[in-house]
């Protein structure tokens, strides 16, 4: 039952992401120095977008640190593959975590180079929707919490990883806005997609401690 709930929640967040994409075709106006029109301009115009390289670099560091989660998952998967001698016996959460990580990279390339819903507020040809920083940090940090729930018995690790994940996700979300790299709807899109991926990946397994 818990698996189905997780999958439904993941599908729900993905639907919200799709709805957001549709809504971005309304209320289109130029509001930032990029000179390019952006959808839901009244919402996106709730803050000023000024370039800040320092804050941008800090958000980069948090993103790179979150990659440790995918490295840890890869190590777990390789050890299981060697010990169990079959890819089919590797925990399904590990497999889908890898698949959705690759999917996140593909989404970044597609939206950054081919389907440019928005460009950066500070002026750039790079696509800015959804925020890849927010998407990846949200997905990977929540996945780190998911791995703690599965492989570690102590509640300290489980709740501590969740608190840390939420804190870092909030920091990255705010920093991507304050650095002038993304609109409000960009980071919202990254959040919705990252949360969706997390619930789908861990909805595939049983979400209970494994030996």
C-alpha positions as CSV (number, residue, x, y, z in Angstrom):
1,X,0.0,0.0,0.0
2,X,2.8,2.4,0.9
3,X,4.4,1.8,-2.5
4,X,1.2,2.8,-4.3
5,X,0.9,6.0,-2.2
6,X,4.5,7.0,-3.0
7,X,3.9,6.4,-6.7
8,X,0.6,8.3,-6.6
9,X,2.4,11.2,-4.9
10,X,5.2,11.1,-7.4
11,X,2.7,11.2,-10.3
12,X,0.8,14.0,-8.6
13,X,3.9,16.2,-8.4
14,X,4.8,15.4,-12.0
15,X,1.3,16.5,-13.1
16,X,1.8,19.8,-11.1
17,X,5.0,20.3,-13.1
18,X,3.2,19.8,-16.4
19,X,0.4,22.2,-15.3
20,X,3.1,24.8,-14.4
21,X,4.6,24.4,-17.9
22,X,1.2,25.1,-19.4
23,X,0.6,28.1,-17.2
24,X,3.9,29.6,-18.3
25,X,2.3,30.3,-21.7
26,X,0.0,32.9,-19.9
27,X,0.7,36.4,-18.5
28,X,3.8,36.7,-20.7
29,X,5.9,39.8,-20.2
30,X,9.4,41.2,-20.1
31,X,10.4,41.8,-16.4
32,X,14.2,41.3,-16.2
33,X,17.4,42.6,-17.9
34,X,17.5,39.6,-20.2
35,X,14.9,41.4,-22.3
36,X,13.2,38.1,-23.0
37,X,9.5,37.5,-22.2
38,X,8.6,35.2,-19.3
39,X,5.3,33.5,-18.4
40,X,3.4,34.1,-15.1
41,X,5.2,37.5,-15.1
42,X,3.3,38.9,-12.2
43,X,4.4,36.0,-10.0
44,X,8.0,36.1,-11.3
45,X,8.1,39.9,-10.8
46,X,7.7,39.5,-7.0
47,X,11.4,39.8,-6.6
48,X,14.4,41.6,-8.2
49,X,16.9,39.6,-10.2
50,X,20.5,40.8,-9.7
51,X,23.6,38.8,-10.5
52,X,25.6,37.6,-7.6
53,X,28.5,35.3,-8.4
54,X,29.4,34.4,-4.8
55,X,25.9,33.0,-4.0
56,X,25.9,31.3,-7.4
57,X,29.1,29.5,-6.6
58,X,27.8,28.4,-3.1
59,X,24.8,26.8,-4.7
60,X,27.2,25.1,-7.2
61,X,29.1,23.6,-4.2
62,X,26.0,22.2,-2.6
63,X,25.0,20.7,-6.0
64,X,28.4,19.0,-6.3
65,X,28.2,17.7,-2.8
66,X,24.8,16.2,-3.5
67,X,26.5,14.1,-6.2
68,X,28.0,12.1,-3.3
69,X,24.6,10.4,-3.0
70,X,24.7,9.0,-6.5
71,X,28.3,7.8,-5.9
72,X,27.2,6.0,-2.6
73,X,24.3,4.5,-4.4
74,X,26.6,3.3,-7.2
75,X,29.0,1.7,-4.7
76,X,26.1,-0.1,-3.0
77,X,24.8,-1.3,-6.4
78,X,28.2,-2.6,-7.4
79,X,28.7,-4.4,-4.1
80,X,25.3,-6.0,-4.4
81,X,26.0,-7.0,-8.0
82,X,29.3,-8.7,-7.1
83,X,27.8,-10.4,-4.1
84,X,24.5,-11.5,-5.6
85,X,26.0,-12.2,-9.1
86,X,22.9,-10.8,-10.9
87,X,21.7,-7.4,-11.9
88,X,18.2,-8.5,-11.2
89,X,19.0,-9.0,-7.5
90,X,20.3,-5.5,-7.1
91,X,17.8,-3.5,-5.0
92,X,15.4,-1.8,-7.3
93,X,15.7,1.5,-5.6
94,X,19.4,1.6,-6.5
95,X,18.6,0.8,-10.1
96,X,15.9,3.4,-10.5
97,X,17.9,6.0,-8.7
98,X,20.5,5.6,-11.4
99,X,17.9,5.7,-14.1
100,X,16.3,8.8,-12.9
101,X,19.6,10.5,-12.3
102,X,20.4,10.0,-16.0
103,X,16.9,11.2,-16.8
104,X,17.6,14.4,-14.9
105,X,20.7,15.0,-16.9
106,X,18.7,14.4,-20.1
107,X,16.1,16.9,-19.0
108,X,18.8,19.5,-18.3
109,X,20.2,19.1,-21.8
110,X,16.8,19.2,-23.5
111,X,15.5,22.2,-21.6
112,X,18.8,24.1,-21.7
113,X,19.6,23.6,-25.4
114,X,16.5,22.7,-27.2
115,X,13.2,23.6,-25.4
116,X,14.0,26.9,-23.8
117,X,10.9,27.8,-21.8
118,X,12.7,30.6,-20.1
119,X,16.2,32.1,-20.3
120,X,18.1,33.4,-17.3
121,X,16.9,36.7,-15.8
122,X,20.3,38.2,-15.8
123,X,20.7,37.8,-19.5
124,X,21.9,34.6,-21.1
125,X,21.1,32.2,-23.9
126,X,21.0,29.3,-21.5
127,X,17.6,27.8,-20.7
128,X,16.5,28.4,-17.0
129,X,13.4,26.3,-16.7
130,X,13.4,24.1,-14.7
131,X,16.3,24.9,-12.4
132,X,18.7,22.0,-12.7
133,X,20.4,22.9,-9.5
134,X,17.1,22.6,-7.6
135,X,16.0,19.5,-9.5
136,X,19.1,17.6,-8.8
137,X,19.7,18.7,-5.2
138,X,16.1,18.0,-4.3
139,X,16.1,14.6,-5.9
140,X,19.5,13.5,-4.7
141,X,19.3,14.8,-1.1
142,X,15.8,13.3,-0.6
143,X,17.2,10.1,-2.1
144,X,20.0,10.2,0.4
145,X,17.3,10.2,3.1
146,X,15.6,7.4,1.4
147,X,18.8,5.3,1.4
148,X,19.2,6.0,5.1
149,X,15.6,4.7,5.7
150,X,16.4,1.5,3.9
151,X,20.0,0.7,5.0
152,X,20.3,2.3,8.4
153,X,18.3,1.3,11.5
154,X,19.0,4.3,13.7
155,X,16.3,7.0,13.8
156,X,19.0,9.6,14.2
157,X,20.3,8.9,10.6
158,X,16.8,8.8,9.2
159,X,15.4,12.0,10.7
160,X,18.8,13.8,10.6
161,X,19.2,13.1,6.8
162,X,15.7,14.4,6.2
163,X,16.3,17.7,8.2
164,X,19.6,18.2,6.4
165,X,18.1,17.5,3.0
166,X,15.2,20.0,3.6
167,X,17.6,22.6,4.9
168,X,20.0,22.4,1.9
169,X,17.2,22.3,-0.6
170,X,15.8,25.5,0.9
171,X,19.2,27.1,0.7
172,X,19.8,26.1,-2.9
173,X,16.3,27.3,-3.9
174,X,16.7,30.7,-2.3
175,X,20.3,31.1,-3.6
176,X,19.3,30.3,-7.2
177,X,16.8,33.2,-7.0
178,X,19.1,35.6,-5.2
179,X,22.0,34.9,-7.5
180,X,19.8,36.1,-10.4
181,X,20.1,32.8,-12.2
182,X,16.5,31.7,-12.1
183,X,12.9,33.0,-11.9
184,X,10.5,31.9,-9.2
185,X,8.8,29.5,-11.6
186,X,12.1,28.0,-12.6
187,X,12.9,26.9,-9.0
188,X,9.3,25.8,-8.5
189,X,9.6,23.6,-11.5
190,X,12.8,22.1,-10.3
191,X,11.3,21.4,-6.9
192,X,8.2,19.7,-8.3
193,X,10.2,17.5,-10.6
194,X,12.8,16.6,-8.0
195,X,10.2,15.6,-5.5
196,X,8.3,13.7,-8.1
197,X,11.4,11.7,-9.0
198,X,12.1,10.9,-5.4
199,X,8.6,9.5,-4.7
200,X,8.6,7.4,-7.9
201,X,12.1,5.9,-7.3
202,X,11.4,4.9,-3.7
203,X,7.8,3.9,-4.5
204,X,9.3,1.1,-6.5
205,X,10.7,-0.6,-3.4
206,X,9.3,-1.5,-0.1
207,X,10.9,1.4,1.9
208,X,11.8,-0.8,4.9
209,X,15.1,-1.7,6.4
210,X,17.1,-4.3,4.5
211,X,19.9,-6.5,5.9
